């Protein structure tokens, strides 16, 4: 009878050790899966933060779509498209001759030339003479 009891005890210990080893491997597998899920979640969160930063940052948003500074700034004159010139309004040329024989040519536009510089209530005018050295 002692022999049967010893055999049962050995079988029980053997099964307990096998169960402990299987339990240990199962727990290790579950921890690995949880760690991978957490890392994937963290990577997704970081990607979302990067995307948010790119969307909200005016400096980096659509960076690859913008022309590079050197390509845009240092274009040669040959490569640039000629800009359309706006038709310039013809100004009425006015000439005035002073008592001293000096001719003054006024090329300003008519609206600007007729504009008064001072109002009547601006104060007194000071007389001056030009001194030639």
Secondary structure as GFF3:
##gff-version 3
##sequence-region A 1 133
A	DSSP	alpha_helix	2	56	.	.	.	ID=ss1
A	DSSP	alpha_helix	69	73	.	.	.	ID=ss2
A	DSSP	beta_strand	94	97	.	.	.	ID=ss3
A	DSSP	beta_strand	103	106	.	.	.	ID=ss4
A	DSSP	alpha_helix	110	113	.	.	.	ID=ss5
A	DSSP	three_ten_helix	120	122	.	.	.	ID=ss6
###
